[in-house]
Amino acid sequence: MEATETRQIRRRAVTPEGSDYLRIPEASVYCGLSESRLRKLTAPRVAAIPVYKDGASTLIHKRDLDAYMASKRQYSRHEAAQAALL
């Protein structure tokens, strides 16, 4: 098997069904961000989303993705006005 074939096979690998950890391509689909944007957000300099390394694979926990997405939520004027009344 050539190195190119090995890379392609490794790239297609997916996490086991029901796992809370996602590889970059799966995480991209899960949260709706592009793979390149996710890679930038997980880079050591930025580290906006924590990652776990499994050999050559970069894994992201769903909980961490959900927390990041929730932190970026922008409320509508209506929601902000409702919160101000409370």
Secondary structure as UniProt FT lines:
FT   HELIX           3..12
FT   TURN            17..18
FT   STRAND          21..23
FT   HELIX           24..31
FT   HELIX           35..42
FT   TURN            44..46
FT   STRAND          52..54
FT   TURN            55..56
FT   STRAND          57..61
FT   HELIX           62..71
FT   HELIX           77..85
//
